[in-house]
Amino acid sequence: MMPADMRTWFDLPRRFGKYKRRPPVVLVNGLAEQAESWFANRAAFARHFDVKIPEILIYNGRPLHDWIEAGNEATVFYLADRLERFLDEYVQRPPYHLVASSLGCQVVLTFAARRPEQVGKLVLIAASGLAGGENLPVIEGVRRGDYDKLVRSVFHQGRFASEDLVEAFERKFEDRRWKKGVVRVLKGTVGHSSAEFLPRVTSESLLIWGANDRVLTDVAGSIRAAGQMPRSRQIVIPGCGHAPQIEKAGLVNQLVVKFLRDNLRTIPPSLEATRFLLQESLREAGRPAVRPVSIATT
């Protein structure tokens, strides 16, 4: 007969709690690769969701270079095809919650328009390709090797452009194959517009913008364009640039988790997109803007 202490030791369900399979959340990066895009968010999301990381854009990777050498362009549609293949082959549990940043938002919108039945909720962070153009210091980084300027342009607060991050990009650009991949992706994606997909995306969506985004040339226009999405909610974070998921990681992590878990019932007035649009209208008219309210980021 097994001793009582041994029965207790083997009582795994009681000791570890009830097993529950978590819904998949898929993170889709922009021009920055996965490691540089989501290092401040993955652990926070993984506490609540089954986080998937599709490496659809690795600049020195074989799939991208095989595609290029075959005479093809590295377009948003190519990246959307890779995302779709990853989900179909390696996740296979729709509907998927998709969280994307910058260029990745165009990839996700393309997929959502193609396969709406496979999409749960969308989170789009600093989405490019909705209105206006983009200031892309990465191009100057390629030409002149000004990596410090490249990294700083992404953030509103310069302290986030750490020496480690700058050195990481410098090492990458020293790889000629990586550099070639960047150039070809830029060539295939710059100027692409996803605006046509917006009215067709019926998934519940959360859009997060940085009020001081220096990469997007028309944040206000992008917010207005995103208003065409039937079930969208929009947030603008003051004192934040093109990478809110890094610069305001604590706040963004809270917002995303609450939204995906159906707990984001209200949006603080200081984050309302309508407030930002009003401030922009007053500024353009030469009138004093509404003083921003400080917000917690933890």
FIZAKE-388820 format. One record per residue: x, y, z of N, C-alpha, C in turn; residue in one letter. Coordinates in steps of 0.001 Angstrom, whole numbers, padded with zeros to 6 digits, always signed. Example, Ala and Ser with C-alpha at 12.3 -4.5 7.8 and 13.67 -1.06 7.14 Angstrom:
REM FIZAKE-388820
+013190-005690+007800+012300-004500+007800+013200-003300+007800a +012850-002250+007080+013670-001060+007140+012900+000030+007870s 
***
This chain:
REM FIZAKE-388820
+000843-001195+000000+000000+000000+000000+000884+001252+000000m +000559+002245-000864+001368+003460-000988+001190+004338+000255m +002304+004807+000876+002201+005687+002049+001425+006958+001728p +000816+007548+002772-000019+008741+002583+000775+009884+001998a +002046+010041+002455+002835+011167+001936+003138+010999+000462d +003293+009746-000011+003531+009500-001430+002285+009806-002245m +001075+009464-001718-000160+009774-002432-000304+011289-002588r +000074+012022-001522+000006+013484-001589+000982+014008-002635t +002178+013427-002678+003209+013886-003625+002770+013680-005067w +002036+012573-005318+001591+012275-006677+000271+012950-007030f -000324+013699-006128-001604+014350-006382-001368+015623-007194d -000924+015461-008427-000522+016601-009254-001646+017581-009545l -002867+017163-009905-003918+018145-010190-004173+019093-009024p -004183+018540-007781-004446+019401-006639-003253+020312-006365r -002033+019794-006545-000834+020563-006233-000606+021689-007240r -000867+021453-008530-000569+022428-009566-001786+023205-010050f -002958+022919-009561-004150+023636-009983-004762+023015-011228g -005918+023498-011559-006663+022973-012709-006041+023425-014016k -005846+022494-014928-005276+022839-016240-006316+023540-017094y -005898+024610-017734-006765+025334-018658-005936+025787-019850k -006371+025424-021023-005625+025804-022224-005884+027268-022544r -004817+028040-022659-004937+029476-022877-005095+029791-024359r -005855+030835-024686-006038+031195-026102-004744+031702-026708p -004526+031438-027993-003287+031888-028629-003304+033384-028929p -002192+034040-028642-001957+035427-029030-000702+035444-029894v -000828+036009-031082+000256+035998-032062+000833+037400-032179v +002151+037531-031990+002832+038822-032057+003499+038974-033423l +003195+040072-034107+003723+040306-035463+004492+041625-035460v +005782+041550-035686+006636+042736-035621+006588+043555-036900n +007150+044758-036817+007293+045620-037983+008677+045469-038582g +009284+046600-038977+010610+046537-039593+011670+046045-038622l +011500+046346-037329+012395+045752-036337+012017+044277-036185a +013018+043416-036016+012719+041993-035891+012105+041687-034529e +011719+040430-034336+010950+040057-033150+011641+040421-031835q +012919+040088-031707+013611+040292-030437+013607+041752-030015a +013768+042659-030978+013791+044086-030685+012390+044665-030530e +011380+043977-030982+010016+044506-030964+009257+044202-029686s +009433+042992-029113+008525+042521-028070+009205+042116-026779w +010465+042510-026565+011171+042060-025371+010516+042567-024079f +009798+043689-024158+009167+044262-022963+007740+043756-022746a +007271+042852-023609+005858+042472-023569+005612+040971-023477n +006509+040173-023998+006251+038743-024114+005910+038091-022785r +006696+038387-021756+006469+037746-020460+005123+038150-019870a +004770+039427-020007+003484+039905-019469+002313+039240-020170a +002400+039092-021493+001326+038440-022239+001257+036945-021925f +002432+036332-021731+002489+034877-021541+001853+034435-020227a +001661+035364-019293+000988+035001-018045-000494+034712-018260r -001041+035153-019377-002484+035011-019628-002811+034267-020926h -001837+034222-021861-002122+033677-023183-001005+032737-023630f -001328+031941-024621-000336+031094-025279+000307+031943-026386d +001445+032537-026096+002062+033517-026994+002820+032798-028110v +002522+033180-029342+003189+032624-030518+004020+033728-031187k +005206+033345-031642+006133+034314-032230+006504+033856-033639i +005735+034227-034654+006084+033825-036021+007221+034686-036562p +008345+034087-036811+009502+034823-037353+009323+034961-038868e +008356+035794-039252+008061+035920-040687+009017+036863-041391i +009812+037624-040603+010716+038594-041212+012064+038538-040502l +012970+037725-041040+014351+037663-040572+015214+038078-041748i +015884+039196-041633+016515+039815-042798+017661+039009-043388y +018339+038216-042591+019402+037385-043164+018988+035930-043275n +017690+035674-043151+017190+034304-043189+017074+033746-044594g +017148+032435-044684+017097+031774-045989+015784+031990-046729r +014600+031877-046085+013348+032039-046842+013250+033385-047558p +013620+034472-046877+013552+035785-047511+014507+035870-048691l +015730+035392-048519+016716+035514-049594+016424+034548-050746h +015876+033382-050446+015443+032496-051530+014344+033172-052357d +013437+033849-051678+012338+034552-052342+012871+035676-053230w +013826+036432-052706+014420+037547-053454+015202+037037-054658i +016010+036004-054423+016861+035482-055500+016046+034819-056602e +014804+034455-056305+013906+033914-057324+013254+035014-058152a +013623+036273-057870+013108+037395-058645+011830+038000-058104g +011485+037706-056852+010249+038205-056263+010491+039436-055388n +009423+040184-055141+009482+041344-054258+008995+040966-052857e +009629+041539-051841+009254+041285-050450+008178+042284-050038a +006949+042015-050425+005834+042937-050212+005057+042586-048934t +004100+043434-048611+003202+043151-047488+002430+041862-047750v +002054+041609-048988+001304+040392-049319+002167+039146-049121f +003453+039247-049433+004377+038140-049174+004445+037844-047680y +004543+038889-046865+004608+038702-045414+003289+038148-044869l +002160+038591-045427+000859+038059-045010+000738+036578-045369a +001283+036192-046516+001289+034772-046902+002076+033949-045882d +003214+034479-045428+004042+033756-044453+003316+033638-043105r +002622+034704-042710+001852+034645-041469+000753+033593-041576l +000044+033598-042686-001041+032635-042877-000515+031204-042845e +000619+030975-043477+001207+029628-043489+001601+029200-042073r +002191+030116-041319+002583+029806-039945+001364+029406-039112f +000297+030173-039207-000903+029885-038412-001533+028570-038825l -001599+028322-040125-002228+027095-040629-001431+025851-040259d -000094+025963-040221+000741+024788-040036+001192+024571-038596e +001361+025658-037840+002014+025519-036537+001165+025961-035344y +000017+026554-035591-000860+026943-034478-002165+026147-034558v -002896+026317-035651-004083+025497-035952-005160+025587-034871q -005268+026732-034210-006312+026889-033199-007010+028247-033354r -007642+028486-034489-008358+029757-034629-009598+029768-033731p -010118+030946-033429-009663+032261-033897-008457+032750-033105p -007592+033504-033788-006358+033990-033211-006491+035455-032792y -005975+035788-031605-005776+037186-031260-004443+037618-031861h -004447+038717-032593-003248+039191-033279-002839+040545-032717l -001587+040651-032289-001027+041901-031779+000140+042279-032683v +000069+043468-033278+001069+043846-034276+001539+045267-034052a +002725+045568-034600+003260+046923-034524+003703+047389-035900s +003503+048669-036167+004006+049355-037355+003687+048592-038643s +004708+048171-039387+004495+047416-040625+003720+046124-040372l +003927+045526-039208+003196+044305-038877+001693+044504-038874g +001240+045739-038601-000200+046022-038626-000746+045873-040044c +000034+046255-041052-000408+046082-042431-000512+044602-042777q +000427+043815-042274+000390+042372-042506-000856+041765-041874v -001140+042154-040643-002294+041616-039911-003610+042058-040555v -003692+043317-040985-004916+043785-041645-005160+043029-042950l -004097+042740-043680-004228+041968-044919-004766+040572-044620t -004209+039935-043584-004679+038604-043198-006126+038655-042718f -006469+039671-041916-007831+039773-041369-008858+039986-042466a -008482+040717-043517-009401+040912-044635-009579+039622-045433a -008522+038829-045525-008587+037555-046256-009352+036485-045471r -009035+036374-044171-009524+035252-043371-010234+035759-042111r -011305+036506-042255-011957+037101-041078-012435+036064-040074p -012785+034877-040541-013291+033846-039635-012198+033310-038708e -010925+033584-039034-009821+033074-038226-009289+034089-037221q -009874+035270-037193-009366+036335-036330-010281+036525-035134v -009674+036548-033939-010411+036867-032730-010446+038371-032542g -009441+038904-031845-009315+040338-031648-007994+040825-032243k -007974+042119-032585-006775+042746-033138-006295+043842-032198l -004982+043916-032020-004346+045063-031377-003317+045601-032361v -003494+046844-032766-002608+047477-033744-001881+048621-033050l -000554+048555-033008+000259+049533-032296+001055+050345-033306i +000830+051674-033319+001531+052578-034241+001440+052063-035678a +000220+051799-036101+000000+051180-037413+000433+052097-038550a +001238+051575-039441+001631+052320-040634+000683+051987-041781s +000739+052792-042831-000008+052489-044041-001484+052812-044000g -001945+053626-043045-003358+053979-042990-003623+055358-043591l -002716+056299-043349-002858+057651-043901-001496+058323-043840a -001197+059150-044842+000087+059835-044851+001228+058882-045146g +002430+059410-045056+003610+058597-045343+004366+058282-044064g +005644+057952-044240+006490+057599-043119+007845+058266-043257e +008368+058761-042134+009757+059185-042068+010571+057969-041683n +011467+057549-042540+012183+056300-042306+013678+056550-042163l +014115+056899-040958+015550+057088-040737+016340+055812-040926p +015657+054669-040966+016371+053422-041229+017070+053485-042585v +016492+054226-043533+017126+054364-044841+018451+055109-044704i +018446+056195-043899+019686+056917-043646+020665+056048-042867e +020133+055211-041980+021004+054302-041251+021729+053362-042186g +021017+052908-043223+021640+052039-044215+022719+052795-044981v +022426+054029-045378+023342+054794-046219+024553+055326-045468r +024321+055857-044253+025366+056588-043546+025885+055893-042293r +025238+054843-041891+025679+054159-040688+025415+054948-039424g +024405+055820-039432+024067+056627-038259+023053+055855-037407d +023540+054853-036682+022650+053948-035973+022031+054611-034749y +022758+055520-034112+022214+056213-032960+020983+057028-033359d +021086+057754-034456+019952+058550-034943+018794+057642-035334k +019111+056525-035941+018089+055563-036369+017258+055110-035161l +017933+054663-034112+017232+054124-032948+016495+055231-032202v +017120+056398-032056+016490+057501-031317+015203+057984-031991r +015146+057893-033301+013971+058392-034014+012698+057631-033650s +012849+056412-033145+011688+055579-032827+011032+056021-031520v +011820+056635-030630+011331+056956-029289+011162+058456-029101f +010232+058811-028223+010092+060207-027818+011143+060567-026778h +011440+059641-025882+012442+059862-024843+013732+059147-025230q +014803+059936-025339+016065+059399-025828+016660+058312-024969g +016283+058242-023674+016880+057244-022788+016554+055819-023216r +015506+055643-024009+015162+054294-024460+016090+053805-025581f +016796+054735-026220+017772+054354-027248+019084+054022-026552a +019106+052924-025842+020265+052548-025037+021447+052167-025915s +022628+052208-025314+023834+051821-026053+023742+050383-026531e +023152+049514-025705+023026+048104-026094+022164+047958-027343d +021063+048724-027396+020166+048632-028545+020838+049192-029799l +021534+050325-029651+022246+050913-030784+023314+049947-031289v +024083+049353-030368+025140+048411-030758+024560+047170-031426e +023368+046749-030987+022731+045583-031609+022420+045862-033075a +021897+047066-033367+021604+047412-034758+022891+047594-035560f +023913+048143-034931+025183+048319-035635+025750+046976-036061e +025690+045992-035176+026180+044660-035517+025371+044052-036657r +024064+044278-036645+023226+043732-037709+023577+044337-039063k +023758+045665-039090+024050+046326-040361+025432+045964-040908f +026314+045438-040061+027616+044983-040546+027509+043671-041320e +026364+042999-041186+026084+041766-041919+025492+042154-043278d +026248+041949-044349+025814+042391-045681+024538+041694-046117r +024369+040449-045742+023152+039714-046103+021947+040315-045377r +022109+040639-044097+021044+041268-043316+020681+042621-043926w +021705+043396-044275+021497+044729-044849+020751+044634-046181k +021096+043647-046991+020404+043451-048258+018933+043117-048023k +018665+042294-047028+017283+041953-046710+016480+043173-046303g +017081+044056-045479+016406+045290-045071+016054+046135-046285v +017022+046327-047154+016812+047181-048332+015688+046647-049200v +015648+045325-049411+014631+044759-050285+013244+044818-049642r +013161+044644-048326+011862+044764-047654+011384+046211-047707v +012291+047156-047490+011913+048568-047606+011387+048868-049004l +012090+048379-050011+011682+048606-051395+010291+048035-051670k +009993+046893-051074+008729+046216-051361+007553+046680-050527g +007825+047408-049425+006732+047747-048517+006494+049243-048337t +007513+050076-048540+007339+051516-048321+006304+052065-049299v +005369+052817-048787+004325+053395-049626+003097+052528-049775g +003158+051307-049235+001977+050436-049318+000867+050981-048427h -000368+050921-048879-001507+051382-048094-002439+050216-047783s -002848+050150-046514-003824+049148-046087-005193+049764-045855s -005369+051023-046259-006614+051746-045971-007836+051038-046557a -007673+050392-047699-008821+049749-048344-009400+048616-047503e -008579+048025-046617-009045+046894-045820-009841+047321-044591f -009704+048568-044166-010244+048985-042872-011746+048733-042727l -012587+049116-043696-014031+048870-043516-014398+047393-043492p -013501+046540-044006-013792+045111-044107-013356+044320-042873r -012627+044970-041982-012135+044271-040792-013167+044410-039680v -013899+043352-039440-015025+043398-038491-014651+042897-037104t -013430+042445-036915-013008+041992-035594-012939+043168-034627s -013214+042888-033367-013048+043919-032347-011567+044291-032282e -011286+045591-032354-009902+046041-032514-009562+047155-031541s -008317+047135-031069-007770+048204-030243-006568+048778-030967l -006583+050092-031203-005457+050761-031848-004776+051668-030837l -003455+051543-030739-002666+052307-029785-001657+053156-030547i -001648+054452-030271-000776+055404-030963+000096+056141-029956w +001261+056584-030408+002082+057498-029637+001820+058918-030114g +001506+059817-029196+001185+061195-029587+002363+061903-030233a +003586+061439-029930+004792+062089-030440+005539+061202-031426n +004778+060451-032198+005349+059551-033203+006025+060372-034300d +007340+060159-034475+008095+060893-035500+008312+060062-036767r +007813+058828-036762+007921+057986-037952+006696+058170-038837v +005500+058132-038245+004282+058375-039011+004141+059877-039255l +003900+060264-040498+003812+061690-040823+002454+062293-040478t +001438+061466-040286+000094+061988-040030-000641+061080-039055d -000319+061226-037773-000972+060402-036756-002469+060698-036711v -002819+061988-036761-004240+062360-036717-004996+061768-037899a -004407+061831-039087-005046+061246-040263-005182+059744-040145g -004194+059095-039537-004265+057644-039335-005383+057280-038376s -005564+058099-037329-006644+057859-036367-007999+057999-037058i -008134+059038-037868-009412+059233-038578-009673+058080-039545r -008634+057639-040238-008794+056515-041173-009215+055249-040430a -008598+054990-039286-008918+053790-038514-010342+053807-037989a -010951+054996-037928-012346+055095-037527-013295+054388-038475g -012803+054004-039669-013634+053238-040605-013823+051790-040163q -012968+051336-039236-013109+049964-038750-014350+049888-037870m -015289+049020-038184-016603+049027-037521-016562+048842-036019p -015563+048102-035489-015554+047771-034056-014222+048155-033413r -013770+049356-033721-012461+049785-033234-012565+050723-032045s -011559+050644-031156-011362+051596-030066-009932+052111-030202r -009740+053412-029940-008423+053999-030174-007920+054735-028938q -006617+054588-028719-005937+055184-027571-004703+055916-028070i -004474+057113-027551-003272+057884-027881-002526+058162-026583v -001256+057766-026529-000457+057906-025311+000414+059150-025408i +000225+060119-024530+001077+061320-024545+002530+060985-024216p +003457+061805-024742+004870+061619-024432+005407+060296-024899g +004983+059855-026075+005344+058518-026565+005571+058566-028070c +006559+057821-028542+006902+057798-029952+006315+056612-030697g +007112+056041-031604+006623+055023-032537+006652+053607-031952h +007151+053441-030735+007204+052097-030140+006581+052124-028750a +005262+052363-028646+004608+052397-027328+004810+051125-026523p +004925+049981-027202+005071+048714-026481+006398+048630-025737q +007351+049503-026069+008622+049576-025347+008636+050802-024434i +008316+051953-025012+008440+053216-024277+007427+053335-023139e +006256+052763-023310+005223+052760-022268+004763+051323-022036k +005736+050440-021839+005453+049004-021796+004452+048636-020718a +004603+049185-019511+003692+048829-018430+002253+049154-018761g +002032+050360-019284+000683+050775-019656+000145+049937-020813l +000951+049742-021837+000507+048976-023011+000194+047538-022626v +001024+046940-021799+000756+045562-021374-000581+045460-020655n -000866+046415-019779-002151+046410-019079-003315+046563-020043q -003194+047509-020965-004279+047761-021912-004544+046545-022791l -003484+045942-023308-003638+044812-024221-004248+043616-023501v -003740+043297-022318-004268+042150-021572-005734+042372-021212v -006062+043555-020725-007459+043837-020377-008358+043750-021604k -007899+044290-022719-008709+044265-023938-008940+042827-024404f -007893+042041-024449-008026+040672-024944-008835+039791-023996l -008889+040173-022724-009662+039397-021742-011044+040003-021476r -011445+040945-022321-012769+041581-022222-012944+042386-020933d -011844+042951-020432-011911+043720-019191-011608+045202-019387n -011436+045649-020618-011160+047062-020864-012497+047775-021063l -013107+048123-019956-014457+048689-020010-014445+050184-020316r -013474+050907-019769-013390+052350-020005-011964+052731-020372t -011827+053858-021056-010528+054404-021419-010341+055723-020675i -009231+055902-019966-009008+057172-019258-009110+058357-020222p -009722+059469-019771-009873+060635-020663-008562+061110-021262p -007462+061002-020515-006168+061462-021017-005660+060632-022194s -006253+059459-022407-005828+058582-023508-006815+058567-024668l -007896+059276-024561-008926+059256-025603-008399+059848-026915e -008647+059150-028014-008222+059644-029323-008916+060952-029679a -010167+061115-029241-010891+062355-029542-010206+063552-028898t -009636+063373-027731-008902+064447-027056-007686+064857-027881r -006947+063842-028369-005768+064125-029191-006150+064869-030461f -007229+064437-031118-007653+065097-032356-008065+066545-032082l -008702+066793-030954-009064+068154-030592-007819+069006-030389l -006835+068467-029691-005586+069196-029469-004901+069515-030789q -004902+068550-031701-004279+068779-033003-005016+069865-033780e -006332+069857-033710-007123+070884-034413-006842+072265-033842s -006752+072378-032511-006454+073650-031875-005048+074128-032232l -004109+073202-032254-002730+073563-032596-002646+074085-034022r -003331+073406-034943-003307+073835-036349-003983+075194-036526e -004962+075483-035647-005657+076767-035723-004913+077867-034970a -003790+077512-034342-003003+078493-033615-003552+078843-032261g -004414+077996-031699-004992+078245-030385-004330+077337-029353r -004322+077746-028067-003698+076911-027020-004349+075538-026946p -003532+074520-026885-004052+073159-026766-004418+072864-025327a -005248+071832-025145-005610+071389-023799-004379+070790-023146v -004109+071204-021907-002953+070697-021214-003094+069205-020966r -002084+068393-021366-002213+066945-021174-002194+066572-019704p -002888+065492-019379-002942+064979-018015-001926+063867-017879v -001161+063867-016794-000170+062820-016586-000876+061494-016351s -000225+060407-016741-000840+059083-016612+000144+058126-015970i -000401+057114-015323+000450+056073-014732+000882+055107-015807a +002093+054603-015698+002605+053671-016705+003004+052348-016074t +002493+052063-014900+002802+050780-014265+001538+050005-014021t 
***
